Amino acid sequence: MSERPGPRPRLFDAWSRFYNLRWFQWLTYRPVHNAVLAALRQSDSLRVLDVGCGTGLLASRIRRELHRTRVIGCDFSSGMLERAAAGSRDVAWVRGNALRLPFRTSSFEAVVSTEAFHWFPDQAAALGECFRVLTPGGRFLLGVMSPASEGMSRALRLGSRLLAEPSNWPTRRGLRAQLEDAGFKIETQQRVYRLLGGLLLPPFLTVATRPA
């Protein structure tokens, strides 16, 4: 699979310097991470992959709070992974492309991805890879902001292209359709409440299963 145009790694290398600010995490990412942890506690997932792990805060929490779980964090930004490795030695950190994950088929009981999906330049390919590396019956937990309408989604997509950092935020219904097209069975889609951007672009946690 060839590389597709997408956000440049240096954007995330620079952003990694500010990503871990405590106040920013609590206002944005922490509520979504809490929802992921709650969902993971409902099943016995011994091997978990975090795709687009950033500086590793969620992956580290999963390893710390779910003691029997082996966690791998995967990201394509070296800057993000350097900070992740500095923060935790209990997680395996792997540099990789979400469109071509460097893992064997059926390697994980759970795959998680939070606030990264909109950056994937080929979302269908990324979903196919997440499906591939899951064991039959494994669960995919996807947290991403979802605009209320297709019109807003198109406007955001156009604006991101004008800024030379293309991204795509699907609506809740559109995301459901993408997951089903990839072969997943949807379990739940729940809105996650947070302060920063929670009204205009509310995040949703979608839990889907690779059929056994």
N, C-alpha and C positions, 0 to 999 in steps of 0.2 A: 504494500500500500504506500503510495507516494505521499509526501508532505503536502499539506494544503496551506494556502495563505491564512494567517491568523495573527493573534497578538504576539508581539515580539518578546522573547525571553527577557530582554533588558528592562522592559516595563516592570516585570515582576521582580527582577533582581533589585531594582530601585525601591519598589513598593515594600519589599521584605524588611527594609529598615524601619518602617513605621507600622507594619502589620500587627505587631504584638503589643502595641500600646494598650494598657489595661482598660482605659475608659472606652476606647474604640471597640475592643473585643466585646465588652459587656453590652454596648449599645447595638451591635450588629450581629456578630457571629455566635455569641454565647447562647442565645435562645434557640438557635437552630441546632447547635451542638447538644444542648440539653434534650431536645426532641429525639435526636439520633440515639443518644445513650439510652433513653427510655425505651425506644423501639428495640434496640439490641438486647436489652435485658429480658425481653419476652421470648427469646430463643437461645439455644446453646450454640453460638457461633464461635468455634475455636480458632478459625483462621479468618482474619478480616483484612481487606484491602481498602485503603483510603486513596481514591483517585483525585489528583489535584489537591494534595494534602497541604500545600503552602508551607508555613513554618511549623507545621506538625502539632498544633495545639489539640485538635480533635483526636488525632491518632494517639498522642501521648495520654490523653484522658481515657480513651478506650482501654489502653494497656494498663493504666493505673487503676481504673475502677472495675474493670472486668478481668480479674487477676489471671484466669486460666486461658485468656485469649492471646493468641499470637497475632501481632499487627504489623503490616507493611504499609509504609507511606510512600506514595509515588507522585512525583511532580516533574515537570520539564524545566523548571527554573533552578539553576545551581545555587543562586542566592537564597532562595527559599529553603532548599535542602540543607545548606550550610547552617542556617539558623535552627532548623529542625534538629539536626544532629547535635548541635551545641546544647539543645534543651533536653534531649533524652537519648540515652543509650539503650533503652529497653525496646525500641522500635527499630525495625530494619528500614532504612531509607534508600529508595531506589529512584534514579533518574530515568524517566520514561515518558513516552508519548501516549496520551489517552486513545489515540487512533490506532495504536499498535502496541498494546500492553506487553511488556517483556515477561510474561508469566504463562505457564502451561494451562491448557484447557482444564476446567473443573478443579481449580486450585484453592478456591475460597468458599466458605459457607456464607459469607456476607461481603458485599462491596458497598462502600459508602462514598458519597461525593457531595460536598456542600459548597455552594457559592463559587463553583468552577465551571459548571456545565455550559453556561452562556458564552464562555470563551472558546469552547471546542469548535474548531472550524468546520468539522463534519460531525454533527451530532448523531446522525444515524450510525456512522462508523464507530463512534465512541460507545454507543449503546450496544452495538453488536459485540464489541470487545468485552464490555462488562458482563454481558450475557454469556459469552464464551468462557470466561475465567471462573464463573460461578459453578458450583456443584448443582446437579439437579435438585430442586427443592430449596436452593439457596436464595437469599433475599438481597435485593438491591434497594438501598436507602438513598434517595436523591433529594437534596435540599437546594432549591433555587428560587429566586424571586420570579413571580409570575404576574405580568400586567393584566389588568382587568379585561382588556379587549384586544382583538386582533389589530385594530387601528393603532393602539398605543404600542403594541409589540413592533409593528412595522416602523413607527416613528423612531423608536429607540434603536432599531437596527440601522436605519438610515443615518441617524445622528452619530452612531458609533463609527460608521464607515467614513463619514465626513471628518472625524477626528483621527482617522487612520488606525483605529484600534477596533476592528470589526467584532461585534458580539451579537448574540441572538437570544433574547429572553422569550421563550414560548409562553402562551397562556396556559392556564391549568388544563383546559380541555385539549389544547394542542400537545402538551407534554404527555398527557395520557395516551393520545393517539400514537405518538412516536414510540412510546414504550410498548404498546400493544403490537405495533408493526415490527418491533424488534423481537417479538416472541414472549414478552413478559406478561404475566397475569397481575393485574393491579389489586393490591390488598386494601390500601387506604391512601387518601390524599388529605392531609390536615394542614390548616393554616397555622403558622407560627407567629405569635404576636411579639413585636419588638418596637422600640421607640424610634430608631433611626430608619426612615424610609418605609415604615411598616404600613402606612396608609396608601401611599402612591404605588409602591411596588412591594406588596406583601409576600414574604417567603412562604412556600409550601414545602412540606416534607411528603414525598410520595414514596410509599413502600410497595415494592413489586417483587414477584417471585418468578424464578426460572422453573417452569413446570417440571415435575419429576418424570 
